[in-house]
Amino acid sequence: MDLRFLPHNTHLDSPEQFSQLDPHLRQLGKQHLIHKSPLLDILPRNKPGIFTLSGGRQIGKTTLMKQWMAEQLLQGTPPENIRFVTGELIEDHHALVRLFSDMLSAMPEAEHKYLILDEVTYIREWDKAVKYLADAGLLERVGLFLTGSDMTLIKEARMRFPGRRGKESRVDFHLYPLNFLETVQLKENFSSSDIDTLVNEQAEPSLDLMDRLFREFECYLIHGGFLTAMNDLEEHGAILPATYYTYTDWVRGDFLKRGRRENSLQEILRAIIKSYGSQVTWNSLTREMSIEHPKTVADHVSLLESMDVVFVLHALIEDKLAAAPKKARKVFFCDPFIFHCAMSWLWPCSNPYQDQSLPLLADSRKAGLLVESCAASLYGRNYPVYYIKAKGEVDIAYVHDGRFWPVEVKWTSQLRPGELKQIVKYPNGLILNKSRQRGSIQNIPTSPLPLELLRLGTHSQNGSITRFLKTY
């Protein structure tokens, strides 16, 4: 076997000690909080096919596949039937064909085999290699898993080998940062009965339980669904500067790898933060930066969206349940922690947690914008999601059961009637606010925002619903 890949294939020497010898699993074992993704239970086993796992940087795709390998070994899969390689060390499709051909020839002939290719998009024209291997019949008894952080490239390449994916009904998977429910369950600050009460839509949780849930949500607004940030808080009581910088370094590297300039990334992110929560057009964003062409701005934002850094919230055409392409849109970060990482990179300081993240939450206006983006992102993992722009505005409109459901987010202690002039027009509207109890305002039901976002986590199909990729 190629010596470069031996550190990721220690199971070949000692399957019993794989969890202790593998670099990712060994590091995972040192963490206070160890998450088992629901995807582990639904990734195909003993099925040939070409499967993809996409998702943003630093959310644990590699570790997930290592955990999956460990489970395969425990279930009796012979270690010689599994190989793990990283695309960062493979130059092009020619090298990939040679590598996989050699690996497959060394594996047992008559048994089902697994090849895991991590960060496939690092390899030039990797899809040509996959197509060749499939057409040559070399993948007939192989489960080939491809992971990558760029959903657009993977989506484009999928179309280049139709009919070669296998017979499984589901071949594409997406890993997100933890949602609010997964985070609460993992941190174990609530008992099982507490969580049962909270997610029960017929229950009225006590004020004490709600106060605790609100405090947990305030933590989520800082660390988001990123395990490294959560573990920092558990172990150190703060998120370490290195954790902020590690994420932004990966994003910068991926952005530059695609032929973009670092100063363009800085300008785009500054413009997004400056206009956070506001409706923007690509023309209006160009006024905030040196980039002159709106299409260039759209292309940069589209790339960041494909990397799960940002998402674009389009206005809704109500009678068509579709995006209004000519109306202004909103651009949000996909997770609260990404927002804080962008802040720490654009406006450097020695201690981003103390000097930026905590003060931001203490600012009610800025915290409200972060809450709105967090809610829109979590709804967007489960449903097509938009906002409503008419005579007034509604923050979120998600589509379900053939209709749209308007949701207004109000993270303030007082609500002015003028802020609700649009949502009161809809009989199925909902207001999410800071109240600890359900109620109503102008005959519109209200509910505690953290409680609804917690319950939203129960709607997810094992964390597997892929975000709808937008076109511009």
HELIX and SHEET records of a PDB file:
HELIX    1   1 LEU A    3  HIS A    8  5                                   6    
HELIX    2   2 THR A   10  LEU A   12  5                                   3    
HELIX    3   3 PRO A   15  GLN A   17  5                                   3    
HELIX    4   4 PHE A   18  LEU A   21  1                                   4    
HELIX    5   5 PRO A   23  GLY A   29  1                                   7    
HELIX    6   6 PRO A   38  ASP A   41  5                                   4    
HELIX    7   7 LYS A   61  LEU A   74  1                                  14    
HELIX    8   8 PRO A   79  ASN A   81  5                                   3    
HELIX    9   9 GLY A   87  LEU A   89  5                                   3    
HELIX   10  10 HIS A   93  ALA A  106  1                                  14    
HELIX   11  11 VAL A  120  TYR A  122  5                                   3    
HELIX   12  12 TRP A  126  ASP A  135  1                                  10    
HELIX   13  13 MET A  151  ARG A  158  1                                   8    
HELIX   14  14 PHE A  180  LYS A  187  1                                   8    
HELIX   15  15 SER A  192  VAL A  199  1                                   8    
HELIX   16  16 LEU A  207  HIS A  223  1                                  17    
HELIX   17  17 LEU A  227  HIS A  236  1                                  10    
HELIX   18  18 PRO A  241  LYS A  257  1                                  17    
HELIX   19  19 GLU A  262  LYS A  274  1                                  13    
HELIX   20  20 TRP A  282  THR A  286  1                                   5    
HELIX   21  21 PRO A  294  SER A  306  1                                  13    
HELIX   22  22 PRO A  336  LEU A  346  1                                  11    
HELIX   23  23 PRO A  352  PRO A  352  1                                   1    
HELIX   24  24 TYR A  353  SER A  357  3                                   5    
HELIX   25  25 LEU A  358  ALA A  362  1                                   5    
HELIX   26  26 SER A  364  GLY A  380  1                                  17    
HELIX   27  27 PRO A  417  LEU A  420  5                                   4    
HELIX   28  28 ILE A  423  LYS A  425  5                                   3    
HELIX   29  29 LEU A  449  LEU A  456  1                                   8    
HELIX   30  30 GLY A  457  HIS A  459  5                                   3    
SHEET    1   A 5 ILE A  82  THR A  86  0                                        
SHEET    2   A 5 LYS A 113  ASP A 118  1                                        
SHEET    3   A 5 VAL A 142  GLY A 148  1                                        
SHEET    4   A 5 GLY A  49  SER A  54  1                                        
SHEET    5   A 5 ASP A 172  HIS A 174  1                                        
SHEET    1   B 2 VAL A 310  LEU A 313  0                                        
SHEET    2   B 2 LYS A 330  PHE A 333 -1                                        
SHEET    1   C 2 LEU A 316  ILE A 317  0                                        
SHEET    2   C 2 ALA A 322  ALA A 323 -1                                        
SHEET    1   D 6 VAL A 385  LYS A 389  0                                        
SHEET    2   D 6 GLU A 393  HIS A 400 -1                                        
SHEET    3   D 6 ARG A 403  LYS A 410 -1                                        
SHEET    4   D 6 LEU A 430  ASN A 433  1                                        
SHEET    5   D 6 ILE A 444  PRO A 448  1                                        
SHEET    6   D 6 GLY A 439  ILE A 441 -1                                        
END                                                                             
